[in-house]
């Protein structure tokens, strides 16, 4: 059995927080037996006695806090439970409760709980510091940081928290809870019976049932929608099969058309080859004719120039003459380069001399500026010296002193005058301060004297007021004395009447006789109580046996009920071989460990496979992203190519064609620009001939013109040709820019094409990797399905074991309780003997009732007589006290009459002293007024002297500061003058002027030489510009080479014309047109079928893509799953209704059985405790549970 030994309280309510304020209460005492052994005597009941407010409730609250960890109700979260920090005068109060108790295993334990209360600006905050429980026998402790201390305390005490709170340590404010309304009382009993978890289970089951009903309604709606989706999916699949059949039929038709197109295509290819051969020959012929015309035009252009003369020289001779002229030109150019170098050297020297000249000019300007400043400083110094001597002439200083020494003398004189004025002013101010201090001292003495007189006048005034008050009271003294004497006589007569109203001696004698009889009856009652204990002992043992039998029956019933309820689940777990109750818990734990290990193994294998699948999926995602990026890049490259090339154009052929066109355009540009110069030279020659007045002739062919107008017309025609050339050149240049840009783009496209092909190869490779990864993922999925299925079965089995775990533990506990109760019942029956008394229980009750009735009557009679006697003595004492007060008041009035004359004499003396003190105070006031006037006069004079001193000091200080400023300015000017005289500035100025003059002379020589060099260079340049012989030789050489090219091109044109005549191109062209028309018709039909087929394929793909979406792909399975889920949920709802009804009935039956036990205990305790005969026993009556209306069907119990 567990019991409490002692408790130590500190910092709780009125128990102070200091170490000296703790209090310790002991509930059990240690005693020694005859053998000297120490044992603990546990009293059946501990009484806590004390006055109101001494802390009885605090002890109960501390016991409850120590055992449960809960603060008392109404303590505002413990704020009023902990000692108030304000009363303790501290910011933090440390409170603790330490309880020592014996556990149900007879081991001593201590529980220590500590809590802090902190005073904040507005409120008090509570913080639990720590809770520790210590096993004294094993010397080990556990903290609340490591374990739930509250659960450990309940386990060691063997009492639930509900019983501790509501029964053992029930707070006085909550002690009437059995009289509350039915629902609250039932909640309390549910906690006491540990039935709250079953009520929570019932509530949870009802919540689940409600939730399942809502889910069932949602499932029905979902099944309706999924049925419609299944119907749509079936229609789509039917449409898909029809379209695929149409596509197959079109494919057969397309194959037949393709086969009929092949022969026509072969013939067209042969004709295209002939056409390409013809076009090639025709292009070559056109190219030869173009070159022939161009060179003929070049020859005509050169021959038409005015100064052209055909020389009868060979080509080698002309080349030799041109080389000689080129050599002569090179020599002239070399001479010209040498002259340019010499000119550059002269210009560099000239530039350096100019720079030096500028530097010297800057230095000369600086020296001139210094001299100018020196002259100005001389003038300023003379002016300031004159002004200073005039300003300070009154100081009578020597006139032969220089300006600097003069200023120093002035400064010294001004400083001396300033110090003299300051000393005189300080001396006068000090005299006034001393005189003022003497006056203040006299004033302080008079004020002290005045204060003493005022205090004396106040004391005398108070004494005089007291005397006058006494005189006023004494005026009514005769009347008061007369009233007191009459009242005193009345009180004496009342005392005499009260003494005659009661015989005190007789009453006291009667009380003594009643007490003796009462004492005899109480002795008889004690003997009856001892006899009753014998009867009660026999009845208690019998009641204990009956209680044990009832508990054993309840335990057997509960054990059978749990076995019946869990029989099917246990059969599933143990494979129809349920072990005996003695070993069922160990077998259950062993099987649970085996299943848990197997589950962990399967989960590890599944997680490993899922991790590998996740890694593969990530790799697939990364590769797909890479493929997508590369496909986009390849598409961008292809778009770049298509922007330049049209459909059907070959990149290499287009590159070569553009290159040829670019070369031809460049050649045309060169010809046009050459024509511009050739025509210009011809016009110049014609103008020269016309200007000389000679007979004009064609500059190219030397043919003479018959009339001058022909020369003018030729000139005009050439000029028009020249005017047209710029527009043609611009057109050719624009064409050249376009061709050049296209050629560069085609060259870039060549690298882009290679890059695109490389990307396409990489994309194919990546797609193969993706296919391999997907295949590997499918393999993992196939291997994962069996493991997951096994794991699901195992998890269901483990969950079933978890659901049964609590029942298995309860069954084991019930089995242990059953065996324990059997052993205890056998021991009680074996040790119980026959216990009998002399009288029967009925005789004993009659005798007990007679004695108790007589004792009650005697007690009432004694109490009545004692009350009457106490009232008599109390009234007598009150009357005597009133008489004493009246006599005392009478004596006081007589004493006051005797003291009246002495008070009048004292009154006269006090009035004379007050008059004398008033006169002294008036004299002192007059003296103080005179002193205040003198102090004010002295203060005004002191302030005036202080102001005069400050003004004179400020004046002398300003004069001194001004003199120092003038002195500093003069010294600065003198220093500048001396610095210039010591700087040798005049000599430097003369040297600079000489250097500038020498540089100017040298520059004039350089300018003359530079002019001569420029003249020689101009002569050489004029010679180089006039080289006409070389132009004539060059033109003859060009004409001869062009004529050779013309002869070659004429032969090429003739050869290509003969080849074209042999090919018969017209017949081939007509046949090609017919075949092309047939080919086009077949191709149009193919394209029509292809378009229709592509449209149907797109529709097929759209349908397939829709069917692959989760909504349609899983429509069948979702409908099937939803339908199954809806039906299963409906069955589960029906089962929940049955389980809820069964649980409600079980809880009601369990509650009724426990209440019967409680009522039996209350009945026995009532008979043992209550001594009256009017009530046999009391019990808590409960009605049968009634179901309330509504969907929840809640059962109400009335108490």
Secondary structure, 3 states (H helix, E strand, C coil): CCEEEEEEEECECCCCCCHHHCEEEECEEEEECCCCCEEEEECCCCCCCCCCCCCHHHHHHHHHHHHHCCCCCCCCCCCCCECCHHHHCCCEEEEEEEEEEECCCCCEEEEEEEEEEEECCCCEEEEEEEEEEEECCCCEEEECCCCCHHHHHHHHHCCCHHHHHHHHCCCHHHCCHHHCCHHHHHHHHHHHCCCHHHHHHHHHHHHHHHHHHHHHHHHHHHHHHHHHHHHHHHHHHHHHHHHHHHHHHHHHHHHHHHHHHHHHHHHHHHHHHHHHHHHHHHHHHHHHHHHHHHHHHHHHHHHCCCCCCCCCCCHHHHHHHHHHHHHHHHHHHHHHHHHHHHHHHHHHHHHHHHHHHHHHHHHHHHHHHHHHHHHHHHHHHHHHHHHHHHHCHHHCCCCCCCHHHHHHHHHHHHHHHHHHHHHHHHHHHHHHHHHHHHHHHHHHHHHHHHHHHHHHHHHHHHHHHHHHHHHHHHCCHHHHHHHHHHHHHHHHHHHHHHHCCCCHHHHHHHHHHHHHHHHHHHHHHHHHHHHHHHHHHHHHHHHHHHHHHHHHHHHHHHHHHHHHHCHHHHHHHHCCCCCCCCCHHHHHHHHHHHHHHHHHHHHHHHHHHHHHHHHHHHHHHHHHHHHHHHHHHHHHHHHHHHHHCCCCCCHHHHHHHHHHHHHHHHHHHHHHHHHHHHHHHHHHHHHHHHHHCCCCECCCCCCECCCHHHHHHHHHHHHHHHHHHHHHHHHHHHHHHHHHHHHHHHHHHHHHHHHHHHHHHHHHHHHHHHHHHHHHHHHHHHHHHHHHHHHHHHHHHHHHHHHHHHHHHHHHHHHHHHHHHHHHHHHHHHHCCCCCCCCCHHHHHHHHHHHHHHHHHHHHHHHHHHHHHHHHHHHHHHHHHHHHHHHHHHHHHHHHHHHHHHHHHHHHHHHHHHHHHHHHHHHHHHHHHHHHHHHHHHHHHHHHHHHHHHHHHHHHHHHHHHHHHHHHHHHHHHHHHHHHHHCCHHHHHHHHHHHHHHHHHHHHHHHHHHHHHHHHHHHHHHHHHCCHHHHHHHHHHHHHHHHHHHHHHHHHHHHHHHHHHHHCHHHHHHHHHHHHHHHHHHHHHHHHHHHHHHHHHHHHHHHHHHHHCHHHHCHHHHHHHHHHHHHHHHHHHHHHHHHHHHHHHHHHHHHHHHHHHHHHHHHHHHHHHCCCCCCCCCCCCCCCCEECCCCCCCEECCC
